[in-house]
């Protein structure tokens, strides 16, 4: 093995979807944007469809094409970014459902694909995607009359249950949508955990499916093992890596691993993360470079062929905390050089 092995536990993925579905009390969709959060959209979508998901969300129409090809004609594939200029043929040919975000998108969709399924995205305070209350009021009657499959919005602070923004957005969503005879959606993973008031008709879990916070009960889905290219003996006082950033305090054995920041192992982890050989910790020493890591394996009783970076012992959120980021970035940064395998672990 010359590159890392990224194992996706499809049983854990399906179990996470079922657990969130049990909490939601409504239809539970699945968000598979960003290539299934870095784990492979086609394989991930098929596993989630087998678990019971019937509606899938992606960011862009091109992502929707991948999911449609993987799942066939029956599931609904919704596009958060809406009906962008140049996407009309793809949306029409592949029966994608754009979430229309602006009056311009509404006009484009109605004129170019009359009668084609669509949804509406509203801005309830995040100031990112969707129509604000004045824009929505101007077209709501016409849009509802055309039969959207969904009216949705997105929570800005759902990962912080006590944040007042959650209640503000919920109230705004009610103000903008109460009384319409259309399915509604407000909650992603964090919104599901806020409770039934946020669930409405469809929930849209994303990060929780893949083992990330704020779904603390999630099972780990991504497991990453990195191959050892070389092991060398380093005497006390010698340095390792760029800029002499680590100096051996004792005679040491240093393993060089085939992975680096080109593979999504963030440079911020330099000298600040542990790899694992079973239950034995092995500290990363020196800087993360583009293609290589250097790891202290002095205390191992054997010569390792691989070391683990992601596992049930060290999750994406553990790694994110060390890098000063979030689990989403760790997952979606995982590079194309890894050999991806899909298995029940």
Buried (B, 14 or more C-beta within 10 A) or exposed (E): EEBBBBBBBBBBBBBBBBBBBEBBEBBBBBBBBBBBBBBBBBBBBBBBBEBEBBBBBBBBBEBBBBBBEBBEEEBBBBBBBBBBEEBBEBBEEBBBBBBBBBBEBBEBBBEBBEEBBBBBBBBBBBEEBBBBBEBBEEBBEEBBEBEBBBBBBBBBBBBEEEBEBBEBBBEBBBEBBEEBEBBBBBBBBBBBBBEEEBBBBBBBBBBBBBBBBBBEEBBBBBBBBBBBBEBEEBEEEBBBBEEEBBEBEEEBBBBBBBBBBBBBBBEEBBBEBBBBBEEBBBBBBBBBBEBBBBBBBBEBEEEBEBBBBBBEBBBBBBBBBBBEBBBBBBBBBBBEBBEBEBEEB
